[in-house]
Amino acid sequence: MNTYEYKVAWCTICNQGWVEIVKDRTTKKLFVCCSECESEWDSPDNVKSKDLATQDTFGQIDRPNYDEIVQRGWEKYILKK
């Protein structure tokens, strides 16, 4: 499995990690999170905005399956390379 299978952007906060689509383990809500600094955004649309980044808003994360991402309409954000 590709470690950054659902990456959507390079983090503008830390400039050291990939922002990926992830899922809150408890609520099952999808959001995006940096693999390094753990900055979070509620939507891939907001990743470019440092002002909209949060930390510890969501709980423990799980990897969503691709169908969950498609249901949310976020597959278009996944970087191919």
TIKEMI-553802 format. One record per residue (C-alpha): residue number from 1; z, x, y. Coordinates in steps of 0.25 Angstrom, whole numbers, plus 5000, padded with zeros to 4 digits. Layout:
BEGIN
i / z / x / y
NUM / Z / X / Y;
...
This chain:
BEGIN
i / z / x / y
1 / 5000 / 5000 / 5000;
2 / 4997 / 5005 / 5014;
3 / 5009 / 5008 / 5022;
4 / 5004 / 5002 / 5034;
5 / 4995 / 4991 / 5028;
6 / 4998 / 4981 / 5040;
7 / 4998 / 4991 / 5052;
8 / 4994 / 4984 / 5065;
9 / 4996 / 4995 / 5075;
10 / 5002 / 5009 / 5078;
11 / 5016 / 5007 / 5085;
12 / 5015 / 5007 / 5100;
13 / 5031 / 5009 / 5100;
14 / 5033 / 5021 / 5092;
15 / 5019 / 5026 / 5090;
16 / 5023 / 5031 / 5076;
17 / 5020 / 5019 / 5067;
18 / 5012 / 5008 / 5062;
19 / 5015 / 4993 / 5066;
20 / 5013 / 4985 / 5054;
21 / 5014 / 4970 / 5050;
22 / 5027 / 4968 / 5043;
23 / 5035 / 4956 / 5039;
24 / 5050 / 4952 / 5041;
25 / 5056 / 4952 / 5028;
26 / 5065 / 4940 / 5031;
27 / 5057 / 4931 / 5040;
28 / 5043 / 4935 / 5034;
29 / 5038 / 4936 / 5049;
30 / 5027 / 4946 / 5051;
31 / 5028 / 4956 / 5062;
32 / 5023 / 4970 / 5065;
33 / 5032 / 4983 / 5065;
34 / 5030 / 4998 / 5067;
35 / 5032 / 5006 / 5055;
36 / 5040 / 5017 / 5063;
37 / 5048 / 5011 / 5074;
38 / 5049 / 4997 / 5069;
39 / 5045 / 4991 / 5081;
40 / 5041 / 4976 / 5079;
41 / 5031 / 4966 / 5085;
42 / 5030 / 4951 / 5081;
43 / 5015 / 4952 / 5081;
44 / 5004 / 4963 / 5079;
45 / 4999 / 4958 / 5093;
46 / 5011 / 4964 / 5100;
47 / 5011 / 4978 / 5094;
48 / 5005 / 4984 / 5106;
49 / 5016 / 4979 / 5115;
50 / 5029 / 4988 / 5115;
51 / 5036 / 4977 / 5122;
52 / 5035 / 4967 / 5111;
53 / 5040 / 4977 / 5100;
54 / 5054 / 4974 / 5094;
55 / 5063 / 4980 / 5084;
56 / 5072 / 4974 / 5073;
57 / 5066 / 4960 / 5077;
58 / 5062 / 4958 / 5062;
59 / 5069 / 4961 / 5050;
60 / 5066 / 4969 / 5038;
61 / 5051 / 4970 / 5035;
62 / 5042 / 4968 / 5024;
63 / 5027 / 4970 / 5022;
64 / 5019 / 4957 / 5023;
65 / 5008 / 4954 / 5014;
66 / 4994 / 4953 / 5020;
67 / 4993 / 4938 / 5018;
68 / 5005 / 4937 / 5027;
69 / 4998 / 4945 / 5038;
70 / 4986 / 4937 / 5037;
71 / 4994 / 4924 / 5038;
72 / 4999 / 4929 / 5051;
73 / 4985 / 4933 / 5056;
74 / 4989 / 4948 / 5057;
75 / 4979 / 4954 / 5048;
76 / 4970 / 4957 / 5060;
77 / 4981 / 4967 / 5065;
78 / 4981 / 4976 / 5053;
79 / 4975 / 4989 / 5056;
80 / 4964 / 4993 / 5045;
81 / 4965 / 5008 / 5047;
